[in-house]
Amino acid sequence: MSKRNGNSSDPDHASLAVLIDADNAPAKIIDGLFEEIAKYGTASVKRIYGDWTKPNLGGWKDVLLKHSVQPVQQFAYTKGKNATDSSMIIDAMDLLYTKQLDGFCIVSSDSDFTRLAARLREEGLMVYGFGEEKTPEPFVSACDKFIRTEVLRSDHSPEQDESKEAPTEATPKPIQKEPPPLQLIANVIDSIGDEDDWANLSTVGQLMSKRKPDFDTRLYGHKKLSDLLRAYPKWFELKKGAGSGVLVKALRK
């Protein structure tokens, strides 16, 4: 049975559980991670799993207090087997049935959480995945939205954090080596365009996330979808719509 409280579409009210696989996520993402999560809701539960007796998790130990993340100790019972995954999955199912949550944030690049993501979505909850570029496609596709952690690290470089000058709105550096999915974007625009082929840009962005959960304009060096499309004038045309909205037309189909 679903535990949604009916406010999941409103980031100010959506209650989220954040579960971090410390063995498969770098500690340097933590500031960007929680800033990103704040876009989707409030992190009501924050837990991180790993064997804290091992020195390789030292980076995480230094930053957990700042973000009030609860460490969960998980010993490796068998060499070569990751007991952390099982602990996270068990806790996720416990939270599903004991807490009033609207969604889960699963922070890992491990495909073992694919079935968990699918199961949570079956219950009507939103699932946000966070992982590195190497994350297997099945886990990416099982999430409603998937954010590459490389993006979080690039947005919060040490140079920016330590600068004493007033912060400027810097353009993120491209991370994805391949070009953006221009044809897919054009297909989405064409599928919802009016009789003159114009489509609402915001709706296009929402549908792109559904078609491709890991679509993120920051991967291609652009903060917003409008910036990305304007970089390809032979493909897309944009104009101001009613109110503050923006309309877009695909020039190639």
SULCORLIN-V630314 format. One record per pair of residues at least 24 apart in sequence whose ideal C-beta (glycine too) atoms are under 6 Angstrom apart, sorted by the first residue. I is the first residue (numbers start at 1). J is the second residue. D is the distance in whole Angstrom. If there is no record, write none. Layout:
# SULCORLIN-V630314
I:J:D ; I:J:D
This chain:
# SULCORLIN-V630314
2:123:5 ; 2:124:4 ; 3:100:6 ; 3:101:5 ; 4:102:5 ; 4:124:6 ; 5:100:5 ; 8:102:4 ; 8:126:6 ; 11:40:6 ; 11:41:5 ; 14:41:3 ; 14:102:4 ; 15:42:6 ; 15:44:4 ; 15:101:5 ; 15:102:5 ; 16:41:4 ; 16:43:5 ; 16:103:5 ; 16:105:6 ; 17:45:4 ; 17:95:5 ; 17:101:5 ; 17:104:5 ; 18:43:5 ; 18:46:5 ; 18:105:4 ; 19:47:6 ; 19:88:5 ; 19:106:6 ; 20:48:4 ; 20:107:4 ; 21:84:6 ; 21:108:4 ; 22:48:5 ; 22:50:3 ; 22:57:5 ; 22:60:5 ; 23:50:6 ; 23:84:6 ; 24:108:4 ; 24:109:5 ; 24:110:5 ; 25:107:5 ; 27:59:4 ; 27:60:5 ; 27:63:6 ; 28:153:6 ; 29:149:5 ; 29:152:5 ; 29:153:6 ; 30:63:5 ; 31:156:5 ; 32:152:3 ; 32:155:5 ; 32:156:4 ; 33:152:6 ; 34:67:6 ; 36:147:6 ; 37:105:6 ; 40:128:6 ; 47:72:5 ; 49:74:5 ; 49:84:5 ; 49:87:5 ; 49:88:5 ; 50:84:6 ; 51:75:6 ; 51:76:6 ; 85:112:5 ; 89:116:5 ; 92:116:6 ; 109:134:6 ; 109:135:4 ; 111:136:4 ; 111:138:6 ; 111:139:5 ; 113:139:6 ; 114:138:5 ; 114:139:5 ; 114:142:5 ; 117:142:4 ; 117:143:5 ; 118:142:5 ; 140:213:6 ; 140:214:5 ; 143:213:5 ; 145:209:6 ; 145:213:6 ; 146:213:4 ; 146:214:4 ; 150:175:5 ; 151:218:5 ; 172:218:5 ; 172:221:6 ; 174:220:6 ; 174:221:4 ; 175:219:5 ; 176:219:4 ; 176:220:6 ; 180:220:5 ; 182:235:5 ; 186:250:4 ; 186:252:6 ; 186:253:6 ; 189:248:6 ; 189:250:4 ; 190:250:6 ; 190:253:5 ; 197:249:5 ; 198:247:4 ; 198:249:5 ; 199:248:6 ; 201:246:4 ; 201:248:5
